């Protein structure tokens, strides 16, 4: 496989290969995710939060605090990535992890500083949302979000 990839990288793609690559759901979704994340990161920069951190704080707030497993499922993240991201938020004292009734489960909740940071970041996120909606159009964005929900479901149906 590596040799085939290396050999194909050393010559221009044939039109059929280029079309196939242009229709690759994974490539296109990842490119779109990076571009949209850059917009939200730029808008959130004054708050000191990245888009990924804002999203994770929002998920924690919406769940009212949850276990790592529940947060990973809700955010569609693997536990290793989630744990690494939570560690950064804990270092900033925006979240805390506490034991629960089940000693094997730790609940992650927002701290008062996390609530305040999220509230301060909300207007910046809203501006990013407005820009995205203006660029894409409300009805197109609604269709895109429906399509993304279907893509998430398809990816989780492994």
C-alpha positions as CSV (number, residue, x, y, z in Angstrom):
1,X,0.0,0.0,0.0
2,X,2.8,2.5,1.0
3,X,4.6,1.8,-2.3
4,X,1.4,2.4,-4.3
5,X,0.7,5.7,-2.4
6,X,4.3,6.8,-2.9
7,X,4.3,6.0,-6.6
8,X,1.0,7.8,-7.2
9,X,2.3,10.8,-5.3
10,X,5.2,11.1,-7.7
11,X,3.0,11.8,-10.7
12,X,0.0,14.0,-11.3
13,X,-3.4,12.5,-10.5
14,X,-5.3,11.2,-13.4
15,X,-8.7,13.0,-13.9
16,X,-10.6,9.9,-12.6
17,X,-8.4,9.8,-9.5
18,X,-8.9,13.5,-8.9
19,X,-12.6,13.2,-9.2
20,X,-12.6,10.2,-6.8
21,X,-10.5,12.3,-4.3
22,X,-12.8,15.3,-4.6
23,X,-15.8,13.0,-3.7
24,X,-14.0,11.5,-0.7
25,X,-16.4,12.2,2.3
26,X,-13.6,11.9,4.8
27,X,-11.2,14.3,3.1
28,X,-13.9,16.9,2.4
29,X,-15.4,16.7,5.9
30,X,-11.9,17.1,7.5
31,X,-11.1,20.0,5.2
32,X,-14.4,21.7,6.1
33,X,-13.9,21.0,9.8
34,X,-10.4,22.6,9.7
35,X,-11.7,25.7,7.8
36,X,-14.7,26.2,10.1
37,X,-12.5,25.6,13.2
38,X,-10.1,28.3,12.0
39,X,-13.0,30.8,11.7
40,X,-14.3,30.0,15.2
41,X,-10.7,30.0,16.6
42,X,-10.2,33.4,15.2
43,X,-13.4,34.7,16.6
44,X,-12.8,33.2,20.0
45,X,-9.2,34.3,20.3
46,X,-9.9,37.3,22.5
47,X,-11.3,34.9,25.1
48,X,-8.3,32.7,25.3
49,X,-10.4,29.6,24.3
50,X,-10.1,27.6,21.1
51,X,-13.2,26.4,19.3
52,X,-12.6,22.8,20.6
53,X,-12.4,24.0,24.2
54,X,-15.5,26.2,23.8
55,X,-17.4,23.2,22.3
56,X,-16.3,20.9,25.1
57,X,-17.2,23.4,27.8
58,X,-20.6,23.7,26.2
59,X,-21.1,19.9,26.1
60,X,-20.2,19.8,29.8
61,X,-22.6,22.6,30.6
62,X,-25.4,21.0,28.6
63,X,-25.0,17.6,30.2
64,X,-24.9,19.2,33.7
65,X,-21.6,17.3,34.3
66,X,-21.0,13.9,33.0
67,X,-18.6,11.0,33.1
68,X,-15.7,10.7,30.6
69,X,-17.6,8.0,28.7
70,X,-20.7,10.1,28.4
71,X,-18.8,13.2,27.4
72,X,-16.8,11.2,24.8
73,X,-20.0,9.8,23.3
74,X,-21.8,13.1,23.3
75,X,-18.8,15.0,21.7
76,X,-18.0,12.1,19.4
77,X,-14.4,12.0,20.6
78,X,-12.1,9.2,21.6
79,X,-11.4,9.0,25.3
80,X,-7.7,9.7,24.9
81,X,-8.3,13.0,23.0
82,X,-11.0,13.9,25.4
83,X,-8.8,13.3,28.5
84,X,-6.0,15.3,27.0
85,X,-8.4,18.2,26.3
86,X,-10.0,18.0,29.8
87,X,-6.5,18.1,31.3
88,X,-5.9,21.5,29.7
89,X,-9.2,22.8,30.9
90,X,-8.5,21.5,34.4
91,X,-5.1,23.3,34.4
92,X,-7.0,26.5,33.6
93,X,-9.4,25.7,36.4
94,X,-12.4,25.7,34.1
95,X,-13.5,22.2,34.8
96,X,-13.1,19.8,37.7
97,X,-13.2,16.0,37.9
98,X,-14.8,14.5,41.0
99,X,-15.7,11.0,42.2
100,X,-19.2,9.8,41.9
101,X,-21.4,7.1,43.6
102,X,-19.5,4.6,41.5
103,X,-15.8,4.8,42.5
104,X,-14.8,3.8,39.0
105,X,-16.5,6.8,37.4
106,X,-15.4,10.4,37.7
107,X,-17.8,13.2,36.9
108,X,-16.6,16.3,35.0
109,X,-18.3,19.6,35.8
110,X,-17.7,23.2,35.1
111,X,-16.2,25.4,37.8
112,X,-17.5,28.9,38.5
113,X,-14.5,30.1,36.4
114,X,-15.5,27.8,33.6
115,X,-19.1,29.1,33.7
116,X,-17.8,32.7,33.6
117,X,-15.4,31.9,30.7
118,X,-18.1,30.3,28.7
119,X,-20.5,33.2,29.3
120,X,-17.7,35.7,28.3
121,X,-17.0,33.6,25.1
122,X,-20.7,33.3,24.1
123,X,-20.9,36.6,22.2
124,X,-17.7,35.7,20.2
125,X,-19.2,32.3,19.3
126,X,-22.5,34.0,18.3
127,X,-20.6,36.3,16.0
128,X,-18.8,33.3,14.4
129,X,-22.3,31.6,14.0
130,X,-23.6,34.8,12.3
131,X,-20.7,34.9,9.9
132,X,-21.1,31.2,9.1
133,X,-24.8,31.6,8.5
134,X,-24.3,34.7,6.3
135,X,-21.6,33.0,4.3
136,X,-23.5,29.7,3.7
137,X,-27.1,30.9,4.0
138,X,-29.6,29.8,6.6
139,X,-31.4,27.1,4.6
140,X,-28.1,25.7,3.2
141,X,-26.6,25.7,6.7
142,X,-29.7,23.9,8.0
143,X,-29.3,21.3,5.2
144,X,-25.6,21.0,6.0
145,X,-26.3,20.4,9.7
146,X,-28.9,17.7,8.8
147,X,-26.3,16.1,6.5
148,X,-23.6,16.2,9.1
149,X,-26.0,14.6,11.6
150,X,-26.5,11.7,9.1
151,X,-22.8,11.5,8.6
152,X,-22.2,11.2,12.3
153,X,-24.8,8.5,12.6
154,X,-23.3,6.6,9.7
155,X,-19.8,6.9,11.2
156,X,-21.1,5.6,14.5
157,X,-22.9,2.7,13.0
158,X,-19.7,0.7,12.5
